[in-house]
Amino acid sequence: MSQTRLAERLPQAYPEEDESPPIGGTFKRFFDITAALAGLTLISPLFLLLMLLVKFSDGGKVFYGHLRIGRSGKVFHCLKFRTMVEDGDAVLAAYLARNPQEREEWLATRKLQNDPRVTRVGAVLRKLSLDELPQIFNILRGEMSFVGPRPVVRDELKMYGTSASFYLKSRPGLTGLWQVSGRNDVSYQARVAFDRHYVENWSFVFDLKILIWTVPAVFTSRGSY
């Protein structure tokens, strides 16, 4: 991917030139770096095990980087353990063409409860949210935070309407208010409302609460698919 493509910006309708500090400022960034380094040290054996599982499940790539919209409209590669077949775009297009009802679900939520692209290992990783662990590297690079709105693609941000400016004020998060409030079991409009509420009411204590709430949310796997 060329640097020009990576530097792609949102249309002028979005405030991509906002130079104000992201939500939380220096203190939130210091916490992210410290926690990310400590986390990588602690989970390195698990990280290696997951890499081997993904690799030997079908011989494909271990990691997957999808272009997402970050703070101020900057585009970045959001990293995950690969949970889908490598020709996922073609598989999805063919599946949606054959299944109009699932196409409506996709257009409304950008998710499919029965996604034909997901591998067997990938389904387990998604259920436990382990596929998102590589985003710790996004956090270290300053593209994401531990807590914030979930990173979206360009078409999703259009669904935020007037709330898009709130999304763009914060670094996207590894976890967030949406994930601990039902995740895919709630409507997309509710997701937007959760993201806006988080940005409007940010505090470090709020971040800590969300991190604590994430633990039972992961173990119960509510809304995770």
C-alpha positions as CSV (number, residue, x, y, z in Angstrom):
1,M,0.0,0.0,0.0
2,S,1.5,3.3,-1.1
3,Q,2.1,6.2,1.4
4,T,-0.2,8.3,-0.8
5,R,-3.0,5.8,-0.3
6,L,-2.3,5.6,3.5
7,A,-2.5,9.3,3.7
8,E,-5.9,9.4,2.1
9,R,-8.3,11.8,3.8
10,L,-12.0,12.2,4.2
11,P,-14.0,14.6,2.1
12,Q,-14.0,18.2,3.2
13,A,-17.4,17.7,4.8
14,Y,-15.5,16.2,7.8
15,P,-13.2,18.3,10.0
16,E,-10.1,16.4,9.1
17,E,-7.8,19.4,9.6
18,D,-8.7,19.7,13.3
19,E,-5.4,20.2,15.1
20,S,-6.8,20.1,18.6
21,P,-5.4,17.3,20.9
22,P,-7.4,14.1,20.8
23,I,-9.8,13.3,23.7
24,G,-7.7,12.6,26.8
25,G,-4.6,14.4,25.6
26,T,-1.2,13.5,26.9
27,F,-2.3,11.6,29.9
28,K,-4.5,9.2,28.0
29,R,-1.6,8.7,25.5
30,F,0.9,8.0,28.3
31,F,-1.5,5.4,29.8
32,D,-2.0,3.7,26.4
33,I,1.8,3.4,25.7
34,T,2.5,2.1,29.2
35,A,-0.4,-0.4,29.2
36,A,0.4,-1.6,25.7
37,L,4.0,-2.4,26.5
38,A,3.0,-4.1,29.7
39,G,0.3,-6.0,27.9
40,L,2.6,-7.2,25.1
41,T,5.0,-8.6,27.6
42,L,2.4,-10.5,29.5
43,I,0.5,-11.9,26.6
44,S,3.4,-12.8,24.3
45,P,3.1,-16.6,24.8
46,L,-0.7,-16.3,24.0
47,F,0.1,-14.1,21.0
48,L,2.5,-16.6,19.6
49,L,0.1,-19.5,20.1
50,L,-2.7,-17.6,18.3
51,M,-0.3,-16.8,15.4
52,L,0.4,-20.5,15.0
53,L,-3.2,-21.5,15.2
54,V,-4.2,-19.0,12.4
55,K,-1.2,-20.0,10.3
56,F,-1.7,-23.7,10.5
57,S,-5.5,-23.6,10.2
58,D,-5.3,-23.0,6.4
59,G,-1.8,-21.9,5.6
60,G,-2.8,-18.3,4.9
61,K,-1.6,-15.1,6.3
62,V,-1.6,-14.6,10.1
63,F,-2.5,-10.9,10.2
64,Y,-5.1,-8.8,8.4
65,G,-5.0,-5.0,8.0
66,H,-8.2,-3.3,7.0
67,L,-8.3,0.4,6.2
68,R,-10.2,2.3,8.8
69,I,-10.9,6.0,9.6
70,G,-9.0,7.4,12.6
71,R,-8.8,10.7,14.4
72,S,-9.3,13.7,12.3
73,G,-10.2,11.5,9.3
74,K,-6.8,9.9,8.8
75,V,-6.8,6.4,7.3
76,F,-4.8,3.6,8.9
77,H,-4.4,-0.1,8.8
78,C,-6.4,-1.6,11.7
79,L,-4.6,-4.9,12.5
80,K,-6.3,-8.2,13.5
81,F,-5.5,-11.8,13.4
82,R,-7.0,-13.1,10.2
83,T,-10.4,-14.7,10.8
84,M,-11.7,-14.9,7.3
85,V,-10.8,-16.7,4.1
86,E,-8.3,-14.8,2.0
87,D,-10.7,-14.2,-0.9
88,G,-13.2,-12.8,1.5
89,D,-14.4,-9.9,-0.7
90,A,-15.3,-12.2,-3.5
91,V,-17.0,-14.7,-1.2
92,L,-19.1,-11.9,0.5
93,A,-20.1,-10.4,-2.9
94,A,-21.3,-13.7,-4.2
95,Y,-23.1,-14.6,-0.9
96,L,-25.0,-11.2,-0.8
97,A,-26.0,-11.6,-4.4
98,R,-27.6,-14.9,-3.6
99,N,-29.2,-13.9,-0.3
100,P,-31.2,-10.6,-0.5
101,Q,-32.2,-10.8,3.2
102,E,-28.6,-11.0,4.4
103,R,-27.8,-8.2,2.0
104,E,-30.2,-6.0,3.9
105,E,-28.6,-7.0,7.2
106,W,-25.2,-6.1,5.8
107,L,-26.3,-2.7,4.5
108,A,-28.0,-1.9,7.8
109,T,-25.3,-3.0,10.2
110,R,-22.1,-3.8,8.2
111,K,-22.2,-7.2,10.0
112,L,-23.5,-10.7,9.3
113,Q,-24.5,-13.0,12.1
114,N,-23.7,-16.0,9.8
115,D,-20.8,-14.6,7.8
116,P,-19.7,-17.1,5.1
117,R,-16.1,-15.7,5.1
118,V,-15.3,-16.6,8.7
119,T,-13.0,-19.6,9.2
120,R,-13.5,-22.1,12.1
121,V,-10.5,-20.8,14.0
122,G,-11.7,-17.3,13.2
123,A,-15.1,-17.9,14.7
124,V,-13.5,-18.8,18.0
125,L,-11.2,-15.9,18.0
126,R,-14.1,-13.5,17.3
127,K,-16.2,-15.1,20.0
128,L,-13.5,-14.3,22.5
129,S,-12.4,-11.1,20.9
130,L,-8.9,-12.5,20.6
131,D,-8.7,-11.5,17.0
132,E,-8.3,-7.9,18.0
133,L,-5.1,-8.3,20.1
134,P,-2.8,-7.1,17.3
135,Q,-4.4,-3.7,17.6
136,I,-2.0,-3.2,20.5
137,F,0.5,-2.3,17.8
138,N,-2.0,0.3,16.5
139,I,-2.1,1.7,20.0
140,L,1.7,1.9,20.2
141,R,1.8,3.7,16.8
142,G,-0.7,6.3,18.0
143,E,-3.5,5.3,15.6
144,M,-5.8,3.8,18.4
145,S,-6.4,3.9,22.1
146,F,-7.3,1.2,24.5
147,V,-10.7,2.9,25.0
148,G,-12.7,4.8,22.3
149,P,-15.2,4.5,19.5
150,R,-14.7,1.3,17.4
151,P,-12.8,2.1,14.2
152,V,-15.1,2.4,11.2
153,V,-14.7,2.3,7.4
154,R,-15.5,5.3,5.3
155,D,-19.1,4.2,4.4
156,E,-19.9,3.6,8.1
157,L,-18.9,7.1,9.1
158,K,-21.5,8.4,6.7
159,M,-24.1,6.7,8.9
160,Y,-22.9,8.9,11.9
161,G,-24.4,12.0,10.3
162,T,-23.9,15.1,12.5
163,S,-22.3,12.9,15.1
164,A,-19.3,12.2,12.8
165,S,-17.4,15.1,14.3
166,F,-17.5,13.5,17.7
167,Y,-16.0,10.2,16.4
168,L,-13.2,12.2,14.7
169,K,-12.2,13.9,18.0
170,S,-11.1,10.6,19.6
171,R,-8.6,7.9,18.7
172,P,-10.6,4.7,17.9
173,G,-10.5,2.2,20.7
174,L,-9.7,-1.5,21.2
175,T,-12.7,-1.5,23.5
176,G,-15.4,1.1,24.1
177,L,-18.9,1.9,25.4
178,W,-20.5,0.1,22.5
179,Q,-18.7,-3.2,23.2
180,V,-19.7,-3.3,26.8
181,S,-23.3,-2.3,26.1
182,G,-24.4,-5.1,23.8
183,R,-22.1,-4.8,20.8
184,N,-23.8,-6.3,17.7
185,D,-27.1,-6.9,19.7
186,V,-27.8,-3.1,19.5
187,S,-28.7,-1.1,16.5
188,Y,-26.2,1.0,14.6
189,Q,-28.0,4.2,15.7
190,A,-27.4,3.1,19.3
191,R,-23.7,2.5,18.5
192,V,-23.5,6.1,17.2
193,A,-25.2,7.4,20.4
194,F,-22.7,5.4,22.6
195,D,-19.7,6.9,20.7
196,R,-21.1,10.4,21.0
197,H,-21.8,10.0,24.7
198,Y,-18.3,8.7,25.3
199,V,-16.6,11.6,23.7
200,E,-18.9,14.2,25.3
201,N,-18.4,12.7,28.8
202,W,-14.8,11.5,28.6
203,S,-12.8,11.2,31.8
204,F,-10.0,8.8,32.8
205,V,-12.3,7.3,35.4
206,F,-14.8,6.6,32.6
207,D,-12.0,4.8,30.7
208,L,-11.2,2.7,33.7
209,K,-14.8,1.7,34.1
210,I,-15.1,0.7,30.5
211,L,-11.9,-1.4,30.8
212,I,-13.3,-3.2,33.8
213,W,-16.7,-3.7,32.1
214,T,-14.9,-5.2,29.1
215,V,-13.8,-8.3,31.1
216,P,-17.3,-9.7,31.7
217,A,-18.4,-8.6,28.2
218,V,-15.6,-10.7,26.7
219,F,-16.3,-13.7,28.8
220,T,-20.0,-13.7,28.1
221,S,-19.4,-13.0,24.4
222,R,-22.7,-11.0,24.2
223,G,-23.2,-9.6,20.8
224,S,-19.9,-11.0,19.5
225,Y,-19.9,-12.5,16.0
